[in-house]
């Protein structure tokens, strides 16, 4: 009876490890997809905002590129609305 118990316990541990690994992989994939979507959304916002700024004020100087690069997705969305009323690129990005 002792051997069967040990064997069952070992099998249970092994099965638990396998399930844990599988769950870990699934969570990792989900997190990776979410991060990818967020980064894609941010890049899309940034691309549109650059076009709007260039259309309204001309080419972007390096200081403006740096400021845009440091902004979050929500901040980029807000700037996309503000660009319509901004008097200058400096006004928009300061």
PDB file with one MODEL, atoms N, CA, C and O in Angstrom:
MODEL        1
ATOM      1  N   UNK A   1       0.820  -1.196   0.000  1.00  0.00           N
ATOM      2  CA  UNK A   1       0.000   0.000   0.000  1.00  0.00           C
ATOM      3  C   UNK A   1       0.863   1.258   0.000  1.00  0.00           C
ATOM      4  O   UNK A   1       0.490   2.267  -0.599  1.00  0.00           O
ATOM      5  N   UNK A   2       2.010   1.204   0.666  1.00  0.00           N
ATOM      6  CA  UNK A   2       2.902   2.348   0.726  1.00  0.00           C
ATOM      7  C   UNK A   2       3.450   2.738  -0.637  1.00  0.00           C
ATOM      8  O   UNK A   2       3.564   3.922  -0.954  1.00  0.00           O
ATOM      9  N   UNK A   3       3.792   1.729  -1.447  1.00  0.00           N
ATOM     10  CA  UNK A   3       4.320   2.002  -2.789  1.00  0.00           C
ATOM     11  C   UNK A   3       3.280   2.666  -3.674  1.00  0.00           C
ATOM     12  O   UNK A   3       3.588   3.604  -4.409  1.00  0.00           O
ATOM     13  N   UNK A   4       2.088   2.195  -3.603  1.00  0.00           N
ATOM     14  CA  UNK A   4       1.013   2.762  -4.418  1.00  0.00           C
ATOM     15  C   UNK A   4       0.761   4.218  -4.039  1.00  0.00           C
ATOM     16  O   UNK A   4       0.502   5.064  -4.895  1.00  0.00           O
ATOM     17  N   UNK A   5       0.842   4.487  -2.748  1.00  0.00           N
ATOM     18  CA  UNK A   5       0.649   5.861  -2.288  1.00  0.00           C
ATOM     19  C   UNK A   5       1.736   6.771  -2.847  1.00  0.00           C
ATOM     20  O   UNK A   5       1.448   7.856  -3.352  1.00  0.00           O
ATOM     21  N   UNK A   6       3.002   6.320  -2.753  1.00  0.00           N
ATOM     22  CA  UNK A   6       4.124   7.113  -3.259  1.00  0.00           C
ATOM     23  C   UNK A   6       4.002   7.324  -4.762  1.00  0.00           C
ATOM     24  O   UNK A   6       4.223   8.422  -5.272  1.00  0.00           O
ATOM     25  N   UNK A   7       3.648   6.260  -5.455  1.00  0.00           N
ATOM     26  CA  UNK A   7       3.495   6.353  -6.910  1.00  0.00           C
ATOM     27  C   UNK A   7       2.380   7.338  -7.256  1.00  0.00           C
ATOM     28  O   UNK A   7       2.536   8.158  -8.161  1.00  0.00           O
ATOM     29  N   UNK A   8       1.270   7.261  -6.552  1.00  0.00           N
ATOM     30  CA  UNK A   8       0.157   8.179  -6.793  1.00  0.00           C
ATOM     31  C   UNK A   8       0.542   9.618  -6.496  1.00  0.00           C
ATOM     32  O   UNK A   8       0.162  10.538  -7.221  1.00  0.00           O
ATOM     33  N   UNK A   9       1.297   9.800  -5.426  1.00  0.00           N
ATOM     34  CA  UNK A   9       1.737  11.143  -5.062  1.00  0.00           C
ATOM     35  C   UNK A   9       2.678  11.705  -6.131  1.00  0.00           C
ATOM     36  O   UNK A   9       2.555  12.871  -6.506  1.00  0.00           O
ATOM     37  N   UNK A  10       3.600  10.901  -6.616  1.00  0.00           N
ATOM     38  CA  UNK A  10       4.522  11.335  -7.667  1.00  0.00           C
ATOM     39  C   UNK A  10       3.768  11.692  -8.946  1.00  0.00           C
ATOM     40  O   UNK A  10       4.040  12.713  -9.577  1.00  0.00           O
ATOM     41  N   UNK A  11       2.829  10.846  -9.311  1.00  0.00           N
ATOM     42  CA  UNK A  11       2.034  11.122 -10.512  1.00  0.00           C
ATOM     43  C   UNK A  11       1.234  12.408 -10.344  1.00  0.00           C
ATOM     44  O   UNK A  11       1.111  13.198 -11.279  1.00  0.00           O
ATOM     45  N   UNK A  12       0.693  12.611  -9.148  1.00  0.00           N
ATOM     46  CA  UNK A  12      -0.062  13.832  -8.876  1.00  0.00           C
ATOM     47  C   UNK A  12       0.807  15.074  -8.980  1.00  0.00           C
ATOM     48  O   UNK A  12       0.387  16.088  -9.538  1.00  0.00           O
ATOM     49  N   UNK A  13       2.009  14.996  -8.446  1.00  0.00           N
ATOM     50  CA  UNK A  13       2.942  16.129  -8.538  1.00  0.00           C
ATOM     51  C   UNK A  13       3.293  16.427  -9.989  1.00  0.00           C
ATOM     52  O   UNK A  13       3.284  17.579 -10.425  1.00  0.00           O
ATOM     53  N   UNK A  14       3.600  15.370 -10.723  1.00  0.00           N
ATOM     54  CA  UNK A  14       3.971  15.540 -12.125  1.00  0.00           C
ATOM     55  C   UNK A  14       2.820  16.169 -12.912  1.00  0.00           C
ATOM     56  O   UNK A  14       3.023  17.079 -13.716  1.00  0.00           O
ATOM     57  N   UNK A  15       1.632  15.676 -12.668  1.00  0.00           N
ATOM     58  CA  UNK A  15       0.455  16.216 -13.346  1.00  0.00           C
ATOM     59  C   UNK A  15       0.248  17.685 -12.966  1.00  0.00           C
ATOM     60  O   UNK A  15      -0.084  18.514 -13.814  1.00  0.00           O
ATOM     61  N   UNK A  16       0.447  17.992 -11.692  1.00  0.00           N
ATOM     62  CA  UNK A  16       0.308  19.372 -11.227  1.00  0.00           C
ATOM     63  C   UNK A  16       1.322  20.296 -11.883  1.00  0.00           C
ATOM     64  O   UNK A  16       0.991  21.418 -12.266  1.00  0.00           O
ATOM     65  N   UNK A  17       2.552  19.827 -12.012  1.00  0.00           N
ATOM     66  CA  UNK A  17       3.593  20.631 -12.670  1.00  0.00           C
ATOM     67  C   UNK A  17       3.232  20.901 -14.129  1.00  0.00           C
ATOM     68  O   UNK A  17       3.369  22.022 -14.618  1.00  0.00           O
ATOM     69  N   UNK A  18       2.771  19.859 -14.814  1.00  0.00           N
ATOM     70  CA  UNK A  18       2.402  20.014 -16.221  1.00  0.00           C
ATOM     71  C   UNK A  18       1.270  21.024 -16.377  1.00  0.00           C
ATOM     72  O   UNK A  18       1.308  21.877 -17.263  1.00  0.00           O
ATOM     73  N   UNK A  19       0.271  20.924 -15.516  1.00  0.00           N
ATOM     74  CA  UNK A  19      -0.846  21.868 -15.584  1.00  0.00           C
ATOM     75  C   UNK A  19      -0.367  23.283 -15.284  1.00  0.00           C
ATOM     76  O   UNK A  19      -0.800  24.242 -15.922  1.00  0.00           O
ATOM     77  N   UNK A  20       0.530  23.407 -14.307  1.00  0.00           N
ATOM     78  CA  UNK A  20       1.075  24.721 -13.958  1.00  0.00           C
ATOM     79  C   UNK A  20       1.844  25.338 -15.114  1.00  0.00           C
ATOM     80  O   UNK A  20       1.704  26.528 -15.395  1.00  0.00           O
ATOM     81  N   UNK A  21       2.651  24.535 -15.778  1.00  0.00           N
ATOM     82  CA  UNK A  21       3.407  25.034 -16.931  1.00  0.00           C
ATOM     83  C   UNK A  21       2.468  25.496 -18.043  1.00  0.00           C
ATOM     84  O   UNK A  21       2.656  26.554 -18.643  1.00  0.00           O
ATOM     85  N   UNK A  22       1.454  24.675 -18.298  1.00  0.00           N
ATOM     86  CA  UNK A  22       0.504  25.017 -19.356  1.00  0.00           C
ATOM     87  C   UNK A  22      -0.219  26.321 -19.028  1.00  0.00           C
ATOM     88  O   UNK A  22      -0.365  27.185 -19.893  1.00  0.00           O
ATOM     89  N   UNK A  23      -0.667  26.464 -17.790  1.00  0.00           N
ATOM     90  CA  UNK A  23      -1.348  27.697 -17.391  1.00  0.00           C
ATOM     91  C   UNK A  23      -0.407  28.888 -17.500  1.00  0.00           C
ATOM     92  O   UNK A  23      -0.814  29.968 -17.929  1.00  0.00           O
ATOM     93  N   UNK A  24       0.853  28.696 -17.112  1.00  0.00           N
ATOM     94  CA  UNK A  24       1.847  29.768 -17.206  1.00  0.00           C
ATOM     95  C   UNK A  24       2.062  30.208 -18.646  1.00  0.00           C
ATOM     96  O   UNK A  24       2.155  31.403 -18.927  1.00  0.00           O
ATOM     97  N   UNK A  25       2.141  29.252 -19.549  1.00  0.00           N
ATOM     98  CA  UNK A  25       2.314  29.585 -20.966  1.00  0.00           C
ATOM     99  C   UNK A  25       1.114  30.361 -21.499  1.00  0.00           C
ATOM    100  O   UNK A  25       1.269  31.342 -22.226  1.00  0.00           O
ATOM    101  N   UNK A  26      -0.077  29.910 -21.129  1.00  0.00           N
ATOM    102  CA  UNK A  26      -1.291  30.593 -21.594  1.00  0.00           C
ATOM    103  C   UNK A  26      -1.337  32.023 -21.075  1.00  0.00           C
ATOM    104  O   UNK A  26      -1.658  32.946 -21.823  1.00  0.00           O
ATOM    105  N   UNK A  27      -1.020  32.209 -19.804  1.00  0.00           N
ATOM    106  CA  UNK A  27      -1.008  33.557 -19.240  1.00  0.00           C
ATOM    107  C   UNK A  27       0.032  34.421 -19.933  1.00  0.00           C
ATOM    108  O   UNK A  27      -0.220  35.592 -20.218  1.00  0.00           O
ATOM    109  N   UNK A  28       1.194  33.852 -20.206  1.00  0.00           N
ATOM    110  CA  UNK A  28       2.251  34.590 -20.894  1.00  0.00           C
ATOM    111  C   UNK A  28       1.824  35.031 -22.283  1.00  0.00           C
ATOM    112  O   UNK A  28       2.099  36.159 -22.692  1.00  0.00           O
ATOM    113  N   UNK A  29       1.154  34.148 -23.008  1.00  0.00           N
ATOM    114  CA  UNK A  29       0.674  34.502 -24.343  1.00  0.00           C
ATOM    115  C   UNK A  29      -0.365  35.611 -24.271  1.00  0.00           C
ATOM    116  O   UNK A  29      -0.342  36.547 -25.070  1.00  0.00           O
ATOM    117  N   UNK A  30      -1.275  35.500 -23.311  1.00  0.00           N
ATOM    118  CA  UNK A  30      -2.315  36.522 -23.170  1.00  0.00           C
ATOM    119  C   UNK A  30      -1.708  37.878 -22.832  1.00  0.00           C
ATOM    120  O   UNK A  30      -2.100  38.897 -23.400  1.00  0.00           O
ATOM    121  N   UNK A  31      -0.752  37.888 -21.909  1.00  0.00           N
ATOM    122  CA  UNK A  31      -0.092  39.140 -21.548  1.00  0.00           C
ATOM    123  C   UNK A  31       0.658  39.714 -22.743  1.00  0.00           C
ATOM    124  O   UNK A  31       0.630  40.923 -22.973  1.00  0.00           O
ATOM    125  N   UNK A  32       1.322  38.862 -23.496  1.00  0.00           N
ATOM    126  CA  UNK A  32       2.050  39.316 -24.678  1.00  0.00           C
ATOM    127  C   UNK A  32       1.125  39.922 -25.719  1.00  0.00           C
ATOM    128  O   UNK A  32       1.444  40.949 -26.316  1.00  0.00           O
ATOM    129  N   UNK A  33      -0.019  39.290 -25.936  1.00  0.00           N
ATOM    130  CA  UNK A  33      -0.994  39.838 -26.891  1.00  0.00           C
ATOM    131  C   UNK A  33      -1.500  41.194 -26.426  1.00  0.00           C
ATOM    132  O   UNK A  33      -1.607  42.130 -27.219  1.00  0.00           O
ATOM    133  N   UNK A  34      -1.810  41.296 -25.145  1.00  0.00           N
ATOM    134  CA  UNK A  34      -2.319  42.555 -24.598  1.00  0.00           C
ATOM    135  C   UNK A  34      -1.282  43.668 -24.745  1.00  0.00           C
ATOM    136  O   UNK A  34      -1.614  44.779 -25.160  1.00  0.00           O
ATOM    137  N   UNK A  35      -0.044  43.372 -24.409  1.00  0.00           N
ATOM    138  CA  UNK A  35       1.017  44.367 -24.551  1.00  0.00           C
ATOM    139  C   UNK A  35       1.193  44.756 -26.014  1.00  0.00           C
ATOM    140  O   UNK A  35       1.402  45.929 -26.324  1.00  0.00           O
ATOM    141  N   UNK A  36       1.110  43.790 -26.904  1.00  0.00           N
ATOM    142  CA  UNK A  36       1.231  44.072 -28.331  1.00  0.00           C
ATOM    143  C   UNK A  36       0.112  44.968 -28.832  1.00  0.00           C
ATOM    144  O   UNK A  36       0.351  45.884 -29.620  1.00  0.00           O
ATOM    145  N   UNK A  37      -1.102  44.710 -28.382  1.00  0.00           N
ATOM    146  CA  UNK A  37      -2.236  45.557 -28.773  1.00  0.00           C
ATOM    147  C   UNK A  37      -2.056  46.977 -28.259  1.00  0.00           C
ATOM    148  O   UNK A  37      -2.303  47.942 -28.982  1.00  0.00           O
ATOM    149  N   UNK A  38      -1.627  47.100 -27.015  1.00  0.00           N
ATOM    150  CA  UNK A  38      -1.435  48.424 -26.433  1.00  0.00           C
ATOM    151  C   UNK A  38      -0.347  49.192 -27.168  1.00  0.00           C
ATOM    152  O   UNK A  38      -0.507  50.379 -27.454  1.00  0.00           O
ATOM    153  N   UNK A  39       0.747  48.529 -27.470  1.00  0.00           N
ATOM    154  CA  UNK A  39       1.836  49.194 -28.187  1.00  0.00           C
ATOM    155  C   UNK A  39       1.397  49.569 -29.598  1.00  0.00           C
ATOM    156  O   UNK A  39       1.749  50.641 -30.091  1.00  0.00           O
ATOM    157  N   UNK A  40       0.631  48.698 -30.253  1.00  0.00           N
ATOM    158  CA  UNK A  40       0.115  49.009 -31.584  1.00  0.00           C
ATOM    159  C   UNK A  40      -0.827  50.198 -31.561  1.00  0.00           C
ATOM    160  O   UNK A  40      -0.791  51.045 -32.453  1.00  0.00           O
ATOM    161  N   UNK A  41      -1.664  50.261 -30.547  1.00  0.00           N
ATOM    162  CA  UNK A  41      -2.583  51.393 -30.401  1.00  0.00           C
ATOM    163  C   UNK A  41      -1.800  52.689 -30.202  1.00  0.00           C
ATOM    164  O   UNK A  41      -2.122  53.713 -30.805  1.00  0.00           O
ATOM    165  N   UNK A  42      -0.779  52.641 -29.361  1.00  0.00           N
ATOM    166  CA  UNK A  42       0.045  53.825 -29.105  1.00  0.00           C
ATOM    167  C   UNK A  42       0.757  54.275 -30.384  1.00  0.00           C
ATOM    168  O   UNK A  42       0.790  55.464 -30.700  1.00  0.00           O
ATOM    169  N   UNK A  43       1.318  53.321 -31.108  1.00  0.00           N
ATOM    170  CA  UNK A  43       2.017  53.662 -32.353  1.00  0.00           C
ATOM    171  C   UNK A  43       1.058  54.276 -33.372  1.00  0.00           C
ATOM    172  O   UNK A  43       1.424  55.208 -34.088  1.00  0.00           O
ATOM    173  N   UNK A  44      -0.161  53.756 -33.439  1.00  0.00           N
ATOM    174  CA  UNK A  44      -1.162  54.322 -34.342  1.00  0.00           C
ATOM    175  C   UNK A  44      -1.521  55.745 -33.968  1.00  0.00           C
ATOM    176  O   UNK A  44      -1.610  56.612 -34.838  1.00  0.00           O
ATOM    177  N   UNK A  45      -1.727  55.996 -32.693  1.00  0.00           N
ATOM    178  CA  UNK A  45      -2.022  57.354 -32.218  1.00  0.00           C
ATOM    179  C   UNK A  45      -0.873  58.295 -32.551  1.00  0.00           C
ATOM    180  O   UNK A  45      -1.088  59.417 -33.009  1.00  0.00           O
ATOM    181  N   UNK A  46       0.336  57.831 -32.320  1.00  0.00           N
ATOM    182  CA  UNK A  46       1.517  58.646 -32.581  1.00  0.00           C
ATOM    183  C   UNK A  46       1.641  58.981 -34.064  1.00  0.00           C
ATOM    184  O   UNK A  46       1.966  60.112 -34.423  1.00  0.00           O
ATOM    185  N   UNK A  47       1.386  58.014 -34.910  1.00  0.00           N
ATOM    186  CA  UNK A  47       1.483  58.218 -36.358  1.00  0.00           C
ATOM    187  C   UNK A  47       0.466  59.259 -36.835  1.00  0.00           C
ATOM    188  O   UNK A  47       0.805  60.151 -37.613  1.00  0.00           O
ATOM    189  N   UNK A  48      -0.769  59.144 -36.370  1.00  0.00           N
ATOM    190  CA  UNK A  48      -1.813  60.097 -36.761  1.00  0.00           C
ATOM    191  C   UNK A  48      -1.480  61.489 -36.242  1.00  0.00           C
ATOM    192  O   UNK A  48      -1.619  62.476 -36.965  1.00  0.00           O
ATOM    193  N   UNK A  49      -1.041  61.568 -34.995  1.00  0.00           N
ATOM    194  CA  UNK A  49      -0.716  62.872 -34.415  1.00  0.00           C
ATOM    195  C   UNK A  49       0.436  63.539 -35.159  1.00  0.00           C
ATOM    196  O   UNK A  49       0.395  64.743 -35.409  1.00  0.00           O
ATOM    197  N   UNK A  50       1.450  62.780 -35.510  1.00  0.00           N
ATOM    198  CA  UNK A  50       2.564  63.349 -36.287  1.00  0.00           C
ATOM    199  C   UNK A  50       2.048  63.951 -37.600  1.00  0.00           C
ATOM    200  O   UNK A  50       2.425  65.061 -37.977  1.00  0.00           O
ATOM    201  N   UNK A  51       1.195  63.215 -38.274  1.00  0.00           N
ATOM    202  CA  UNK A  51       0.647  63.715 -39.544  1.00  0.00           C
ATOM    203  C   UNK A  51      -0.144  65.001 -39.337  1.00  0.00           C
ATOM    204  O   UNK A  51      -0.012  65.949 -40.111  1.00  0.00           O
ATOM    205  N   UNK A  52      -0.962  65.030 -38.295  1.00  0.00           N
ATOM    206  CA  UNK A  52      -1.753  66.236 -38.018  1.00  0.00           C
ATOM    207  C   UNK A  52      -0.855  67.432 -37.713  1.00  0.00           C
ATOM    208  O   UNK A  52      -1.080  68.532 -38.219  1.00  0.00           O
ATOM    209  N   UNK A  53       0.152  67.213 -36.892  1.00  0.00           N
ATOM    210  CA  UNK A  53       1.071  68.303 -36.542  1.00  0.00           C
ATOM    211  C   UNK A  53       1.819  68.785 -37.778  1.00  0.00           C
ATOM    212  O   UNK A  53       1.938  69.991 -37.994  1.00  0.00           O
ATOM    213  N   UNK A  54       2.320  67.867 -38.587  1.00  0.00           N
ATOM    214  CA  UNK A  54       3.052  68.251 -39.794  1.00  0.00           C
ATOM    215  C   UNK A  54       2.154  68.990 -40.778  1.00  0.00           C
ATOM    216  O   UNK A  54       2.591  69.943 -41.422  1.00  0.00           O
ATOM    217  N   UNK A  55       0.931  68.565 -40.894  1.00  0.00           N
ATOM    218  CA  UNK A  55      -0.015  69.231 -41.801  1.00  0.00           C
ATOM    219  C   UNK A  55      -0.289  70.659 -41.328  1.00  0.00           C
ATOM    220  O   UNK A  55      -0.386  71.583 -42.135  1.00  0.00           O
ATOM    221  N   UNK A  56      -0.409  70.822 -40.027  1.00  0.00           N
ATOM    222  CA  UNK A  56      -0.761  72.137 -39.482  1.00  0.00           C
ATOM    223  C   UNK A  56       0.445  73.059 -39.312  1.00  0.00           C
ATOM    224  O   UNK A  56       0.353  74.251 -39.606  1.00  0.00           O
ATOM    225  N   UNK A  57       1.584  72.522 -38.837  1.00  0.00           N
ATOM    226  CA  UNK A  57       2.715  73.379 -38.471  1.00  0.00           C
ATOM    227  C   UNK A  57       3.998  73.119 -39.259  1.00  0.00           C
ATOM    228  O   UNK A  57       4.972  73.850 -39.084  1.00  0.00           O
ATOM    229  N   UNK A  58       4.027  72.123 -40.101  1.00  0.00           N
ATOM    230  CA  UNK A  58       5.249  71.796 -40.829  1.00  0.00           C
ATOM    231  C   UNK A  58       5.992  70.644 -40.162  1.00  0.00           C
ATOM    232  O   UNK A  58       5.496  70.026 -39.221  1.00  0.00           O
ATOM    233  N   UNK A  59       7.189  70.370 -40.670  1.00  0.00           N
ATOM    234  CA  UNK A  59       7.936  69.197 -40.192  1.00  0.00           C
ATOM    235  C   UNK A  59       8.267  69.299 -38.703  1.00  0.00           C
ATOM    236  O   UNK A  59       8.420  70.384 -38.143  1.00  0.00           O
ATOM    237  N   UNK A  60       8.369  68.133 -38.097  1.00  0.00           N
ATOM    238  CA  UNK A  60       8.619  68.058 -36.655  1.00  0.00           C
ATOM    239  C   UNK A  60      10.107  68.188 -36.351  1.00  0.00           C
ATOM    240  O   UNK A  60      10.914  67.421 -36.876  1.00  0.00           O
ATOM    241  N   UNK A  61      10.476  69.142 -35.516  1.00  0.00           N
ATOM    242  CA  UNK A  61      11.874  69.215 -35.080  1.00  0.00           C
ATOM    243  C   UNK A  61      12.163  68.096 -34.069  1.00  0.00           C
ATOM    244  O   UNK A  61      11.242  67.469 -33.546  1.00  0.00           O
ATOM    245  N   UNK A  62      13.433  67.858 -33.806  1.00  0.00           N
ATOM    246  CA  UNK A  62      13.812  66.756 -32.915  1.00  0.00           C
ATOM    247  C   UNK A  62      13.244  66.925 -31.505  1.00  0.00           C
ATOM    248  O   UNK A  62      12.883  65.933 -30.872  1.00  0.00           O
ATOM    249  N   UNK A  63      13.157  68.149 -31.003  1.00  0.00           N
ATOM    250  CA  UNK A  63      12.617  68.344 -29.652  1.00  0.00           C
ATOM    251  C   UNK A  63      11.151  67.902 -29.587  1.00  0.00           C
ATOM    252  O   UNK A  63      10.702  67.362 -28.576  1.00  0.00           O
ATOM    253  N   UNK A  64      10.412  68.136 -30.674  1.00  0.00           N
ATOM    254  CA  UNK A  64       9.000  67.737 -30.709  1.00  0.00           C
ATOM    255  C   UNK A  64       8.880  66.214 -30.782  1.00  0.00           C
ATOM    256  O   UNK A  64       8.017  65.625 -30.130  1.00  0.00           O
ATOM    257  N   UNK A  65       9.742  65.581 -31.571  1.00  0.00           N
ATOM    258  CA  UNK A  65       9.755  64.113 -31.655  1.00  0.00           C
ATOM    259  C   UNK A  65      10.026  63.499 -30.281  1.00  0.00           C
ATOM    260  O   UNK A  65       9.386  62.521 -29.894  1.00  0.00           O
ATOM    261  N   UNK A  66      10.975  64.077 -29.552  1.00  0.00           N
ATOM    262  CA  UNK A  66      11.312  63.568 -28.220  1.00  0.00           C
ATOM    263  C   UNK A  66      10.130  63.694 -27.267  1.00  0.00           C
ATOM    264  O   UNK A  66       9.851  62.778 -26.494  1.00  0.00           O
ATOM    265  N   UNK A  67       9.450  64.809 -27.320  1.00  0.00           N
ATOM    266  CA  UNK A  67       8.295  65.005 -26.435  1.00  0.00           C
ATOM    267  C   UNK A  67       7.164  64.047 -26.778  1.00  0.00           C
ATOM    268  O   UNK A  67       6.507  63.511 -25.885  1.00  0.00           O
ATOM    269  N   UNK A  68       6.939  63.834 -28.048  1.00  0.00           N
ATOM    270  CA  UNK A  68       5.887  62.896 -28.450  1.00  0.00           C
ATOM    271  C   UNK A  68       6.238  61.469 -28.034  1.00  0.00           C
ATOM    272  O   UNK A  68       5.374  60.715 -27.588  1.00  0.00           O
ATOM    273  N   UNK A  69       7.503  61.110 -28.183  1.00  0.00           N
ATOM    274  CA  UNK A  69       7.938  59.747 -27.864  1.00  0.00           C
ATOM    275  C   UNK A  69       7.740  59.405 -26.389  1.00  0.00           C
ATOM    276  O   UNK A  69       7.580  58.237 -26.036  1.00  0.00           O
ATOM    277  N   UNK A  70       7.753  60.414 -25.538  1.00  0.00           N
ATOM    278  CA  UNK A  70       7.630  60.155 -24.098  1.00  0.00           C
ATOM    279  C   UNK A  70       6.184  60.165 -23.604  1.00  0.00           C
ATOM    280  O   UNK A  70       5.941  59.950 -22.417  1.00  0.00           O
ATOM    281  N   UNK A  71       5.228  60.409 -24.490  1.00  0.00           N
ATOM    282  CA  UNK A  71       3.819  60.516 -24.084  1.00  0.00           C
ATOM    283  C   UNK A  71       3.123  59.163 -24.093  1.00  0.00           C
ATOM    284  O   UNK A  71       3.452  58.280 -24.886  1.00  0.00           O
ATOM    285  N   UNK A  72       2.164  59.021 -23.204  1.00  0.00           N
ATOM    286  CA  UNK A  72       1.347  57.801 -23.135  1.00  0.00           C
ATOM    287  C   UNK A  72       0.279  57.837 -24.228  1.00  0.00           C
ATOM    288  O   UNK A  72       0.081  58.863 -24.879  1.00  0.00           O
ATOM    289  N   UNK A  73      -0.398  56.726 -24.421  1.00  0.00           N
ATOM    290  CA  UNK A  73      -1.476  56.655 -25.407  1.00  0.00           C
ATOM    291  C   UNK A  73      -2.561  57.675 -25.095  1.00  0.00           C
ATOM    292  O   UNK A  73      -3.040  58.365 -25.994  1.00  0.00           O
ATOM    293  N   UNK A  74      -2.950  57.774 -23.839  1.00  0.00           N
ATOM    294  CA  UNK A  74      -3.993  58.730 -23.445  1.00  0.00           C
ATOM    295  C   UNK A  74      -3.555  60.166 -23.720  1.00  0.00           C
ATOM    296  O   UNK A  74      -4.358  60.983 -24.171  1.00  0.00           O
ATOM    297  N   UNK A  75      -2.299  60.474 -23.454  1.00  0.00           N
ATOM    298  CA  UNK A  75      -1.789  61.826 -23.719  1.00  0.00           C
ATOM    299  C   UNK A  75      -1.761  62.113 -25.217  1.00  0.00           C
ATOM    300  O   UNK A  75      -2.078  63.224 -25.642  1.00  0.00           O
ATOM    301  N   UNK A  76      -1.388  61.129 -26.011  1.00  0.00           N
ATOM    302  CA  UNK A  76      -1.380  61.309 -27.464  1.00  0.00           C
ATOM    303  C   UNK A  76      -2.792  61.551 -27.987  1.00  0.00           C
ATOM    304  O   UNK A  76      -2.994  62.377 -28.877  1.00  0.00           O
ATOM    305  N   UNK A  77      -3.768  60.832 -27.436  1.00  0.00           N
ATOM    306  CA  UNK A  77      -5.165  61.041 -27.831  1.00  0.00           C
ATOM    307  C   UNK A  77      -5.600  62.468 -27.519  1.00  0.00           C
ATOM    308  O   UNK A  77      -6.255  63.113 -28.339  1.00  0.00           O
ATOM    309  N   UNK A  78      -5.241  62.957 -26.347  1.00  0.00           N
ATOM    310  CA  UNK A  78      -5.588  64.324 -25.945  1.00  0.00           C
ATOM    311  C   UNK A  78      -4.929  65.344 -26.873  1.00  0.00           C
ATOM    312  O   UNK A  78      -5.561  66.320 -27.276  1.00  0.00           O
ATOM    313  N   UNK A  79      -3.676  65.118 -27.208  1.00  0.00           N
ATOM    314  CA  UNK A  79      -2.979  66.031 -28.119  1.00  0.00           C
ATOM    315  C   UNK A  79      -3.620  66.031 -29.504  1.00  0.00           C
ATOM    316  O   UNK A  79      -3.634  67.062 -30.176  1.00  0.00           O
ATOM    317  N   UNK A  80      -4.144  64.899 -29.933  1.00  0.00           N
ATOM    318  CA  UNK A  80      -4.811  64.823 -31.238  1.00  0.00           C
ATOM    319  C   UNK A  80      -6.034  65.723 -31.295  1.00  0.00           C
ATOM    320  O   UNK A  80      -6.386  66.230 -32.360  1.00  0.00           O
ATOM    321  N   UNK A  81      -6.676  65.922 -30.165  1.00  0.00           N
ATOM    322  CA  UNK A  81      -7.820  66.833 -30.100  1.00  0.00           C
ATOM    323  C   UNK A  81      -7.330  68.274 -30.006  1.00  0.00           C
ATOM    324  O   UNK A  81      -7.858  69.165 -30.671  1.00  0.00           O
ATOM    325  N   UNK A  82      -6.318  68.492 -29.176  1.00  0.00           N
ATOM    326  CA  UNK A  82      -5.800  69.849 -28.962  1.00  0.00           C
ATOM    327  C   UNK A  82      -5.113  70.437 -30.185  1.00  0.00           C
ATOM    328  O   UNK A  82      -5.053  71.659 -30.322  1.00  0.00           O
ATOM    329  N   UNK A  83      -4.594  69.601 -31.078  1.00  0.00           N
ATOM    330  CA  UNK A  83      -3.870  70.110 -32.242  1.00  0.00           C
ATOM    331  C   UNK A  83      -4.765  71.001 -33.104  1.00  0.00           C
ATOM    332  O   UNK A  83      -4.272  71.886 -33.804  1.00  0.00           O
ATOM    333  N   UNK A  84      -6.053  70.772 -33.056  1.00  0.00           N
ATOM    334  CA  UNK A  84      -6.985  71.561 -33.865  1.00  0.00           C
ATOM    335  C   UNK A  84      -7.063  73.013 -33.421  1.00  0.00           C
ATOM    336  O   UNK A  84      -7.317  73.894 -34.242  1.00  0.00           O
ATOM    337  N   UNK A  85      -6.852  73.276 -32.142  1.00  0.00           N
ATOM    338  CA  UNK A  85      -6.963  74.630 -31.605  1.00  0.00           C
ATOM    339  C   UNK A  85      -5.631  75.267 -31.243  1.00  0.00           C
ATOM    340  O   UNK A  85      -5.590  76.452 -30.911  1.00  0.00           O
ATOM    341  N   UNK A  86      -4.550  74.515 -31.300  1.00  0.00           N
ATOM    342  CA  UNK A  86      -3.246  75.040 -30.889  1.00  0.00           C
ATOM    343  C   UNK A  86      -2.785  76.144 -31.838  1.00  0.00           C
ATOM    344  O   UNK A  86      -2.986  76.072 -33.050  1.00  0.00           O
ATOM    345  N   UNK A  87      -2.166  77.160 -31.256  1.00  0.00           N
ATOM    346  CA  UNK A  87      -1.646  78.292 -32.045  1.00  0.00           C
ATOM    347  C   UNK A  87      -0.293  77.966 -32.669  1.00  0.00           C
ATOM    348  O   UNK A  87       0.056  78.489 -33.727  1.00  0.00           O
ATOM    349  N   UNK A  88       0.457  77.102 -32.008  1.00  0.00           N
ATOM    350  CA  UNK A  88       1.783  76.728 -32.508  1.00  0.00           C
ATOM    351  C   UNK A  88       2.145  75.336 -32.000  1.00  0.00           C
ATOM    352  O   UNK A  88       1.478  74.786 -31.124  1.00  0.00           O
ATOM    353  N   UNK A  89       3.206  74.782 -32.562  1.00  0.00           N
ATOM    354  CA  UNK A  89       3.690  73.487 -32.116  1.00  0.00           C
ATOM    355  C   UNK A  89       4.147  73.585 -30.660  1.00  0.00           C
ATOM    356  O   UNK A  89       3.919  72.672 -29.867  1.00  0.00           O
ATOM    357  N   UNK A  90       4.791  74.693 -30.320  1.00  0.00           N
ATOM    358  CA  UNK A  90       5.243  74.907 -28.949  1.00  0.00           C
ATOM    359  C   UNK A  90       4.056  74.952 -27.993  1.00  0.00           C
ATOM    360  O   UNK A  90       4.100  74.377 -26.905  1.00  0.00           O
ATOM    361  N   UNK A  91       3.001  75.635 -28.407  1.00  0.00           N
ATOM    362  CA  UNK A  91       1.787  75.725 -27.594  1.00  0.00           C
ATOM    363  C   UNK A  91       1.199  74.333 -27.357  1.00  0.00           C
ATOM    364  O   UNK A  91       0.733  74.032 -26.259  1.00  0.00           O
ATOM    365  N   UNK A  92       1.222  73.512 -28.359  1.00  0.00           N
ATOM    366  CA  UNK A  92       0.666  72.166 -28.264  1.00  0.00           C
ATOM    367  C   UNK A  92       1.488  71.263 -27.355  1.00  0.00           C
ATOM    368  O   UNK A  92       0.924  70.502 -26.568  1.00  0.00           O
ATOM    369  N   UNK A  93       2.788  71.337 -27.450  1.00  0.00           N
ATOM    370  CA  UNK A  93       3.659  70.361 -26.796  1.00  0.00           C
ATOM    371  C   UNK A  93       4.299  70.832 -25.497  1.00  0.00           C
ATOM    372  O   UNK A  93       5.165  70.148 -24.951  1.00  0.00           O
ATOM    373  N   UNK A  94       3.890  71.976 -25.003  1.00  0.00           N
ATOM    374  CA  UNK A  94       4.441  72.432 -23.711  1.00  0.00           C
ATOM    375  C   UNK A  94       3.377  72.446 -22.655  1.00  0.00           C
ATOM    376  O   UNK A  94       3.650  72.799 -21.508  1.00  0.00           O
TER     377      UNK A  94
ENDMDL
END
